[in-house]
């Protein structure tokens, strides 16, 4: 019923940009705090950015100043604009509620920053 579908990932060079999208269905995402998460091979999933229903945002120190989380309530979609990408940003990126809900994890979208 609830589905969160991530898209927009790809292969980019260091310093490049990507815009990720998280399309929600089965829920009205605008009434929840939402987050972007990422998981690199051999590492735990980590929180990247959050946004509240009032559009208050928070970022991990590692991405602060480079990433921007936003939401379009009419489209039931959350975005992550990623600029000045670094190889350490390589990971599978997921969206979910914040705090996350176990059954809402989707397939994620792969971001690869080559060096």
C-alpha positions in Angstrom: 0.0 0.0 0.0 2.6 2.5 1.1 5.3 2.9 -1.5 8.3 5.2 -1.6 10.1 5.1 -4.9 13.5 6.7 -5.2 14.9 7.9 -8.6 17.5 10.1 -10.1 20.7 8.4 -9.2 23.5 7.7 -11.6 27.2 7.9 -12.3 28.8 11.3 -11.9 32.3 12.7 -11.7 33.6 14.4 -8.5 32.2 17.9 -8.3 29.1 17.0 -10.3 25.5 17.2 -9.3 22.4 15.0 -9.1 18.9 15.5 -8.0 17.1 12.6 -6.3 13.4 12.2 -6.1 11.3 10.3 -3.7 7.7 9.7 -4.9 5.3 8.7 -2.2 2.0 6.8 -2.7 -0.4 5.4 -0.2 0.5 8.1 2.3 0.3 11.9 2.4 4.0 12.5 2.9 3.5 16.2 3.6 2.2 15.4 7.1 5.4 13.6 8.2 9.0 14.5 8.7 10.9 12.8 5.9 14.5 11.8 5.5 17.1 10.8 3.0 19.4 8.0 4.1 22.3 6.3 2.4 24.2 3.1 2.7 27.6 2.4 1.3 29.0 -1.2 1.0 30.2 -2.5 4.4 28.7 0.4 6.3 25.6 1.0 8.2 22.7 3.0 6.8 23.1 6.7 7.8 20.8 9.6 7.9 21.7 12.3 5.4 19.0 15.0 5.7 15.6 15.5 7.2 12.7 17.9 6.5 9.7 18.5 8.7 6.2 19.3 7.6 7.1 22.9 8.2 10.1 22.6 5.9 12.7 22.8 8.7 15.7 21.0 7.5 18.7 19.3 9.1 21.8 17.8 7.5 24.6 15.4 8.3 27.8 17.3 8.8 29.4 15.4 5.9 26.9 16.9 3.4 26.1 20.3 5.0 26.5 23.1 2.5 26.4 20.7 -0.5 23.0 18.9 -0.3 19.5 20.5 -0.1 16.4 18.6 0.9 13.1 19.9 -0.2 9.5 18.8 -0.7 6.7 19.4 -3.1 3.5 18.6 -1.3 1.3 18.9 -4.4 3.4 16.1 -6.0 3.8 14.1 -2.8 7.5 14.1 -3.5 10.7 14.8 -1.6 13.9 15.8 -3.3 17.6 15.8 -2.5 19.7 18.2 -4.6 23.3 17.0 -4.4 26.1 19.4 -5.5 29.8 19.2 -5.3 29.7 15.4 -5.1 32.6 13.5 -3.6 33.6 9.9 -4.0 32.6 9.4 -0.3 29.0 10.2 -1.3 28.9 6.9 -3.3 26.0 4.9 -1.8 22.5 3.6 -2.3 20.2 6.5 -1.3 16.8 5.8 0.3 14.0 7.9 1.5 11.7 7.2 4.4 9.8 8.8 7.2 11.9 10.3 9.9 12.2 8.4 12.2 12.1 5.6 9.6 9.4 3.0 9.4 10.6 -0.5 8.8 8.3 -1.6 6.1 8.6 1.7 4.1 12.2 1.0 2.8 12.2 0.9 -1.0 14.8 -0.2 -3.4 16.8 3.0 -3.3 18.7 4.6 -6.0 22.4 4.1 -6.7 24.7 7.2 -6.6 28.2 6.6 -7.8 30.8 9.3 -7.8 33.9 8.2 -9.7 37.4 9.4 -8.9 
